[in-house]
Amino acid sequence: MATLTVTARGQVTFRKDVLQHLGIKPGEKIELDLLPNGRGILKAARSAGTIESFVGLLANRTKKVATIEEINEATEQGWADNE
């Protein structure tokens, strides 16, 4: 069990091995779920993502523009290959 000290400003510093165990890297966020009886669950905050970030994922990676027909054909072929 890791024991942490709270500063006068209410701050806590996590040791590197604790952050590694939680899978948290510098600059990332931590989620704390508060439970009854003064307990909590601590975990790395993971973004669920948004459609906006998905749509822009491949932006500016190619100059090719697909028509809606080409996109539909590729989608149908992808489903056919998985049957």
N, C-alpha and C positions, 0 to 999 in steps of 0.2 A: 504494500500500500504506500502511495506517495503522500507525504505530508507537506502542505504548502503554508506559507506565512502570508497573512494579509497585512498590507502596509496601512499607515494612518490614513491614506487617501482611498482605501478600499480596493487597492490593486493587488493582483496575484501574478507571480511569474511562474510559468510552468517549465520544468526541466526539459532539456532537449529529448531525453529518452521517453518522457511522457508524451510529448508532441508527436514523436515518431510512432509510438504505439497507437495513438489516435489517428494517425495518417494526416496530420495537420502540418502544413508548410508555412513559412513566413509569409505574412500578408493575407492568409486565409482567415476565415471566420469560424467561431465555435458556437454551437447551439447548446443551450442549457435548458432542459425540461425540468421544471420544479415539481416535486412530488410531495406528498404529505410527510409530516414528521421531520421537516428540515432536510429532506433528502433531495437529490437531483441526479439527472442523467446528463452526462457531458459527451458530446460527439462533434465530429467535424461537420460544419454546415455545407451541404451540397446543394448547388443550384439545380432546380428542376428544369431550367431552361425555358425559353420562350419561343414562340413561332418566329418572332422577329430575328432572334439570334440564329435559328435554324435556316431561315431564308437567306440570310447574309453569309452563311458559312462558307460558301464557295465563290462569293463575290470577287470579281477581278482576277480569277484564276484562269480564265479562258476567254477568248473572244468569240467563240462559237455560240450562236443563239439557236435554241431548239424551238420548233413550232409546237403548238399544243398537240397536233397530230403525232409528231415524233415522240413527245413525252408520253402520250397515251399508248402508243405502240410499244415503247420501251417498258412501260408499266405492265402491259398485258403479257409481254414476253417474260418479264421477271416472275409474274405469277405462274405462268405456264411451266417455267423451269423448276418451280418448287412443288409441283403436284406429283 
